[in-house]
Amino acid sequence: MKNKSVIISVLLCVLCVFAVQISRAETTEADELSYTFDFTQPVITKSGDYDQVSMEGCEISHKTGKPLLPFKGITVLLPEGKEVSEVICEPEDEVTIPGSYLVKPAAQPYPLSRPELRKKAVPDAAIYNSDTPYPEKVSSPGLPQTKKGYNLLFVNLYPVRYIPAKGELSYFKRIKVRLVLESSKRLGNELGTRDLASDREEISWMVTNPEVLKSYGN
């Protein structure tokens, strides 16, 4: 009976050690992609009573009633077999722009074929009367999509901050984007990539990190 107890204890110890090794292996599977984006000083122009803000390499966000501010959309190619568990954006070197500004709000969209539906832009009072920075976050959460078997993540970066109630504008010279990766939970019926040069060329043109294409096997 004593010998049987000793054998059971040894087996339990072995199982515990094995469990620890599995746990460590799972934690080391996590990976990370990191990219840094630089931004130039915004250009500010007058438009009637309002100020318009633009920035090189950026588009303008149009959300009805909200300030028209620059954003940079990025598309990141994820390594094969990986998905994003967390998007971390770290802004650096914030610069306050001297002066007081009233940033133009976005008007409600209308069909170009129906110019009579055009309406005057009305600022969203909840935002324009607030001393909370807009946008509140420096990036969007990230939108995952699959195109022709390649795993992509779309993220918008917001390098300009506006405090409407104070008329303050500032911008970040640099935003570092870190994507924490984990093994994807891909379904068995999902299609993989095709061995087509045209597909790889299209994805390469779309993404900020075409070097990750080499992680995809065919």
N, C-alpha and C positions, 0 to 999 in steps of 0.2 A: 504493500500500500504506500509505504514511504517512497519507494522508487518511482511509483506511478505519479506521485505528487511532484517529485523532482522533475520528471519528464514534462509534465504539464506546465510547470513554471518556466522551464527552458523554452518550450514552444511559445508561450505567451511573450517572453522577452524577445524572441526572434520576430514574432509578428509585430511587436511594438517598433522594433528597429526598422522593419520593412515599411511600416506605415509612415514613419518619419521620413524615410528616403523618398517615398512617393510624394509626400507633401512638399518636400524641397524641390523635387523635379518639377512639380506643377507651378511653383512660384517662380522658378527660373525660366519658364516658358514665356513669361510676359516680356514684351519688348517695347521699344519706344521709337517714334520718329520725331525729329525736332528740326524746325525750320525757322529762320529769322527773316522778317520783312522790314525794309527801311522805307520811311516816308519823308517827303519834302514838306516845307512849310506851305500851308494852305494859301490860296489866292482868294482875297475877299473883294467883291465888287458891289456897288450900290445898285439896287433895283427898286426905285421909288422910295418908300419908307423902310424897305427891308434891305438886309445884307445877304448876298449869295456867297456861298463857300464852295470852292472847288479845290481839288488836289490832283497833282499829276499821278497817272496810273490808277485812278479811282473812278468809280461811277457814283451817281447821286441816288441816295435812297428816297423813294417816293412813297410815303405813307400819308394818306389824307389827313391834313391838319397838323402833321408833325414836322419838325424842322427838316429842311432839305440839307442833308449832310453827306459827305463822302463816305464810301465804303469800298473795300477791296474784296472781291470774291475770289477765293482760291479753291482749287480742286486738287486733292491729294490722292495719289494711287496707293492703296494699301497692299502690303505683301500678300502673296497667295496664301490662303488659309488663315488670314488674320482679320479681325474686326476691332473697332475702337471701343474701349471701355470707358475712356475719359478724355475730354478735350481740355487742355490747360493752356490758357493764353496769358503771357506775362508782358505787359506793356513796360517800356523803358523810356527814360529821358523825356518826361512831360514838359512842354514849353507853353507858358501862358502868353497869349497874344495881347499886346497892349490895346486898350480901348474898350468901348462898350458897344455891343452888337445886338441887333434884332434880326435873327436869322429867318429868312423867308419860309413860310409853311408850304406844304405840298397841297395843291388843289386837287379836287376830286377828278379822277380820270373821266374822259368822255371820248366817244368815237370821233376820229378825225373827219368822218363823213357827216357828222352832226355838230357843226360848230355852234349852233344855237343852244346846245346843252352845256356849253362851257360856263362854269361858275367861278366866282371870285374865291380865292383861297382864304379860308377862315382858320386861324390858329386854334389848336386844341388848348382850351383854357387850363385843363389839368396839368399840361406840360409847361405851357408858357408862363404860368403863375408859380411854378415850382422852383425851389432852389436845389433840387436833386439833379445831378448831372445826367444829361441825355446824350447818347444812349447810356443806360445804367451799366451795361456790360460792354467789354471791349470786343466781344465776338458773339456770333450766334452759336447755338449748341452743337451744330454739325449735322448734316443730313447725309446718311449713307445711301448709296445707290449702286446698282450693278449694271455695267454696260458691256455687252458682248463677252460676259464672263469675268470681267475685271472689276475688282471691288474699289469703289471710289468714295470719297468723303468731301462734301461741299461745305465750306465754312466762309462766313462773311466776317471781315475784320473792320472795326470801326475806330480809325485812328484819331478822329476829332471828337472832343467832348465840349458840350455846351451847357451852361447853367443859365437858363432863360431869365429867371427872376433877377439875376445879377448882371445879365448881359455879358457874361464871361465866356471866352473861347480859349481852348487850349488844344494841343495835339501831341501825340507821341511820335518821337523820331523813329522808334523801333518797336515791333511787336514780335515776341518769340512764341511760336506755336508748338506745343508738345502734345503728341498723340500717344496715349498709353494703349498698347495693343494686347489682345488676348486671342487664343485660338477661336476661330469662327465656329458657330453652331450651324454649319451648312447642311441643308437638307439633301438627301440622296438624289432627289429628282431635279436638282438645279443643274443647269447646263454649265459646263466649263468653258474655257477659252478655245478659240479655233486657231489653228496654225496658219494664220493669214497675215502677211506683211501689212496689208491695208488696215487691219484692225489695230495692230501695234502702232502704226503710224498715226492713226486717228487718236488713240489714247495718249500717245506721246505728246501730241500737239495740245491736248486738253489739260494735262496735269502739270503741277509745279515740280514733280520729281520723277521724270521718265526713267531714271536709272533703276527704279524698283521693278520695271518690266522684266528684268532678268530673273526675278524670283518666280515667274510664272513658267511652269513646264508645259510642254505640249506632247 
